[in-house]
Amino acid sequence: MSDKVTVLVAGSWGTALASVLAANHAEVQLWTRNSEQAAEINALHTNEHYLPGIKLPANLFATTDMETAVDGSKAVVIVAPSSAMRQVARSLKPFWKDDMLCIHATKGFETETMKRMSTVISEELGCREGQVVVLSGPSHAEEVVRLCPTTVVVASPEDKLAAAAQELFINNDFRVYTNRDQVGVELAGALKNIIALGAGLSDGLGFGDNAKAALLTRGLAEISRVGVELGANPLTFAGLAGIGDLVVTATSQHSRNWRAGSLLGQGKPLPEVLESMGMVVEGIRTTEAAYAISLKLGVQMPITDQIYHVLFKGRTPRSAVEALMGRDRKTEMENISQETWEQWHS
């Protein structure tokens, strides 16, 4: 079998994962729509807009031609923004072969349909949803390309596919665990971006560590609540894709979601924040989708609700915090059925 692997597309995370793969495989093709970006990667081995100051491996090549990128590859890793995922998967379809390993590493929802990325990809490729392995976990692109120790999880209900994805990526700098809970891993990766926005808002308001710790803890509770309702294993949210990714995204200045929230907390309007970021902030689209999901399921997501109103309804960050602090008295432990309790402890 060919030792070629393909990554779609050449943003910061896609480029970082392509760099990891280039340490393990003879050839890595990185697909982009931007011909100038492709020329820069091939001639200079850099991707300055997304990863300034980083030298990319010599066996990592870029192309704007999907057929060239995919032809002969044993695996395709899709790292498109959630808003572009369906179109990228549709463009891949004519060159897709069923024996290719398919992995995606995008943390978000399709806002219009509230569908997870594995669902979107499987619909477009005409494959089983479990055939699309999910890669997630605490992993800043800026640290991955500098070979900082990083640990992630790959998830599929089909053990052989998860193991194949693990084998594809794992090396001394990039440790990979497997998980059967595709739904939980995918939901955790998407929903934690909302809480990271909230953590940024809190820091932008100058509220300190006590407030942020509470926000992360209660944020994990509502992520778990909606996740279990959608069929996830609650233990997934205590793992790498859950609390691991939540901590790194909500506490680091590498995090676009934290930075966007911080600017909003300082009083910057959303259009100005997005313009200054220069990259996709997945948490904003995810907030819109998660708010709709919570209404559809009748599941309480109070932090998501307040952030939604800050982003889309003109509520001020300070009034959103006041609304959260003024909620009715609650017990910390969620009300769960005996059947669910027994399932968790079986």
C-alpha positions in Angstrom: 0.0 0.0 0.0 1.1 3.6 -0.7 2.6 5.5 2.2 0.9 8.7 1.1 -1.5 10.6 3.3 -3.7 13.6 2.4 -4.8 16.5 4.6 -7.7 18.9 3.6 -7.2 22.0 4.3 -4.1 24.1 5.0 -5.2 26.2 8.0 -3.2 26.1 11.2 -4.6 22.9 12.5 -4.6 21.1 9.2 -0.9 22.2 8.6 0.1 21.1 12.1 -1.5 17.6 11.6 0.1 17.3 8.2 3.5 18.1 9.9 2.8 15.3 12.4 2.0 12.9 9.6 5.1 13.9 7.6 7.2 12.5 10.5 5.5 9.1 10.1 4.9 8.8 6.3 6.9 9.1 3.1 4.6 11.7 1.5 1.9 14.1 2.8 -0.2 16.1 0.4 -1.9 19.2 1.8 -4.8 20.5 -0.2 -5.7 24.2 -0.3 -7.9 26.4 -2.5 -5.2 29.2 -2.3 -2.6 28.9 -5.1 -0.3 31.4 -3.4 -0.4 29.5 -0.1 0.4 26.2 -2.0 3.3 27.9 -3.8 4.7 29.2 -0.5 4.5 25.8 1.2 6.2 24.0 -1.7 8.9 26.6 -2.3 9.7 27.9 1.2 8.3 25.1 3.4 6.4 27.7 5.4 2.7 28.7 6.1 3.4 32.1 7.5 -0.2 33.4 7.8 -1.3 30.5 10.0 2.0 29.3 11.6 4.5 32.2 11.5 8.2 31.3 12.0 7.7 27.5 11.5 9.6 25.4 9.0 7.6 22.6 7.6 8.9 19.1 6.7 10.4 18.7 3.2 8.1 15.7 2.5 5.0 17.8 3.0 3.6 19.1 -0.4 0.7 21.4 -1.2 -1.7 21.4 -4.1 -4.9 23.1 -5.2 -6.0 20.1 -7.2 -8.1 17.7 -5.2 -7.4 14.7 -7.5 -3.7 15.2 -7.2 -4.0 15.5 -3.4 -6.0 12.3 -3.0 -4.8 10.0 -5.7 -3.0 7.0 -4.2 -3.5 8.1 -0.6 -4.2 5.5 2.1 -5.9 8.0 4.4 -7.6 11.4 4.1 -7.7 13.8 7.1 -10.3 16.5 6.8 -9.7 19.7 8.8 -12.1 22.1 7.0 -14.0 24.8 9.0 -17.4 23.5 9.9 -19.0 26.1 7.6 -17.1 24.6 4.6 -17.1 20.9 5.6 -20.0 19.8 3.4 -18.5 21.5 0.3 -15.1 20.1 1.0 -16.5 16.6 1.5 -18.5 17.0 -1.7 -15.4 18.0 -3.6 -13.6 14.9 -2.3 -16.4 12.5 -3.3 -15.4 11.9 -7.0 -11.9 10.8 -5.9 -12.9 9.0 -2.7 -12.3 5.2 -2.4 -14.1 3.1 0.2 -10.8 1.5 1.4 -9.3 4.9 2.3 -9.2 5.7 6.0 -11.2 8.9 6.7 -10.5 11.0 9.7 -11.8 14.5 10.6 -10.4 16.9 13.2 -12.9 19.8 13.0 -14.6 20.9 16.3 -18.0 22.3 15.4 -21.5 21.7 14.0 -23.2 22.5 10.7 -25.2 25.4 12.0 -28.1 25.1 9.5 -28.8 21.4 10.3 -27.3 21.1 13.8 -25.4 18.0 12.5 -22.1 16.7 13.7 -19.2 16.7 11.2 -19.0 12.9 10.9 -22.7 13.0 9.8 -22.0 15.7 7.2 -19.0 13.8 5.8 -20.7 10.4 5.7 -23.7 11.9 3.9 -21.5 13.4 1.2 -19.2 10.4 0.8 -21.9 7.9 1.0 -20.2 5.9 3.7 -21.1 4.7 7.2 -20.9 7.4 9.9 -18.7 5.1 12.0 -16.3 5.0 9.1 -15.4 8.6 9.7 -12.9 8.6 12.6 -12.9 11.7 14.9 -9.6 13.2 16.2 -9.9 15.5 19.1 -8.3 16.5 22.4 -6.1 19.3 24.0 -3.9 20.3 21.1 -2.8 23.8 20.0 -1.4 23.8 16.5 1.3 26.3 17.6 2.6 23.7 20.1 2.2 20.6 17.9 4.4 22.0 15.2 7.1 22.8 17.8 7.0 19.2 18.8 5.7 19.9 22.3 4.3 16.7 23.9 0.7 16.4 22.8 -1.9 13.8 23.6 -5.2 13.3 21.7 -7.9 10.8 21.1 -9.3 9.1 18.0 -12.9 7.8 18.1 -15.0 5.4 16.1 -17.4 2.7 17.1 -15.4 0.4 14.7 -12.3 -0.6 16.7 -10.2 -1.4 13.6 -10.7 2.1 12.2 -9.8 3.8 15.5 -6.7 1.6 15.7 -5.7 2.4 12.2 -6.1 6.1 12.9 -4.0 5.7 16.0 -1.3 4.0 14.1 -1.3 6.7 11.4 -0.6 9.5 13.8 1.2 8.2 16.9 4.8 9.0 17.5 7.1 10.1 20.4 5.8 13.7 20.3 2.1 13.0 19.5 0.5 10.3 21.7 -2.9 9.0 20.5 -5.5 7.1 22.5 -8.6 5.3 21.1 -12.2 5.6 22.1 -15.4 4.0 20.9 -17.6 7.0 21.8 -17.6 8.9 18.5 -20.6 10.9 19.5 -19.2 12.0 22.8 -15.7 12.9 21.5 -17.2 14.9 18.7 -19.7 16.8 20.9 -17.1 17.5 23.6 -14.7 19.0 21.0 -17.4 21.2 19.6 -19.2 22.3 22.8 -16.1 23.2 24.8 -15.5 26.1 22.4 -18.6 27.8 23.8 -17.2 27.6 27.3 -13.9 28.8 26.1 -15.6 31.9 24.8 -17.2 32.4 28.2 -13.8 32.0 29.9 -12.5 34.7 27.6 -15.4 36.9 28.5 -14.8 36.4 32.2 -11.1 37.3 31.8 -11.9 40.3 29.6 -14.2 41.6 32.4 -11.4 41.1 34.9 -13.3 38.6 37.1 -10.3 36.4 38.1 -9.6 32.8 38.7 -12.6 32.0 40.9 -15.1 32.9 38.3 -13.2 31.1 35.5 -12.9 27.9 37.6 -16.7 27.9 38.3 -17.4 28.6 34.6 -15.3 25.7 33.4 -16.8 23.3 36.0 -20.4 24.3 35.3 -19.7 24.4 31.6 -18.5 20.8 31.7 -21.8 19.9 33.5 -23.9 21.4 30.7 -21.7 19.8 28.0 -22.2 16.4 29.7 -25.9 17.0 30.1 -26.6 17.6 26.4 -24.0 15.0 25.4 -25.7 12.2 27.4 -29.1 13.3 26.0 -27.6 12.8 22.5 -26.3 9.3 23.3 -22.7 10.0 24.5 -20.9 8.1 27.3 -20.7 10.5 30.3 -17.2 9.3 31.0 -16.0 10.7 27.7 -16.4 14.2 29.2 -13.9 13.4 31.9 -11.3 12.4 29.3 -9.0 14.1 26.8 -11.8 15.3 24.5 -13.8 16.6 27.4 -12.0 18.2 30.4 -8.6 18.0 28.7 -9.6 20.0 25.7 -11.8 22.3 27.8 -8.9 23.3 30.0 -6.5 24.0 27.2 -9.0 26.0 25.1 -10.4 28.0 28.0 -7.1 29.0 29.6 -4.6 29.6 26.8 -3.9 32.7 24.7 -3.2 30.3 21.8 -7.0 29.7 21.8 -9.0 31.8 19.2 -12.1 31.2 21.2 -10.6 32.5 24.4 -9.1 35.5 22.6 -12.4 36.3 20.9 -14.2 36.1 24.3 -11.6 38.3 26.0 -12.0 41.0 23.4 -15.8 40.8 23.7 -15.4 41.1 27.5 -13.4 44.2 27.0 -16.3 45.8 25.1 -15.2 45.2 21.5 -18.1 44.6 19.1 -18.4 41.1 17.5 -17.6 42.3 13.8 -14.5 44.0 15.0 -13.4 41.0 17.0 -13.8 38.6 14.0 -11.9 41.0 11.7 -9.0 41.2 14.2 -8.8 37.4 14.6 -8.1 36.6 10.9 -9.1 33.0 11.4 -12.3 31.0 12.0 -13.6 31.2 15.6 -15.6 27.9 15.7 -17.2 28.7 19.1 -19.4 31.4 17.6 -21.1 29.1 15.0 -21.2 26.4 17.6 -23.0 28.6 20.1 -25.7 29.2 17.6 -26.1 25.5 16.9 -25.9 24.4 20.5 -28.6 27.0 21.5 -30.9 25.5 18.9 -30.1 22.0 20.0 -30.8 22.8 23.7 -34.2 24.3 22.7 -35.0 21.3 20.5 -34.1 18.8 23.3 -35.4 20.8 26.2 -32.0 20.5 27.9 -30.8 23.4 30.1 -27.6 25.0 28.9 -27.5 28.3 30.9 -24.0 29.3 30.0 -24.6 28.7 26.3 -27.9 30.6 26.5 -26.2 33.7 27.9 -23.3 33.6 25.5 -25.8 33.2 22.6 -27.6 36.4 23.8 -24.2 38.2 24.0 -23.2 37.2 20.5 -26.5 37.5 18.7 -29.0 39.5 20.8 -27.0 42.5 22.0 -26.8 41.5 25.7 -23.7 42.9 27.5 -21.2 40.5 28.9 -21.6 41.9 32.4 -25.4 41.5 32.3 -25.0 37.9 31.1 -22.8 37.2 34.2 -25.4 38.8 36.4 -28.1 36.6 34.9 -26.0 33.5 35.6 -25.2 34.5 39.2 -28.9 35.3 39.8 -30.4 32.0 38.6 -32.6 30.0 41.0 -30.9 27.9 43.6 -29.8 24.5 42.4 -28.2 21.3 43.6 -24.7 20.7 42.1 -25.5 17.0 41.2 -27.7 16.6 38.2 -31.1 14.8 38.7 -30.6 11.5 36.9 -32.7 8.4 36.7 -31.8 5.2 38.5 -31.4 3.5 35.1 -28.9 6.1 34.0 -27.0 5.9 37.3 -26.7 2.2 37.0 -25.5 2.5 33.4 -22.7 5.0 34.4 -21.5 2.5 37.1 -21.8 -0.7 35.2 
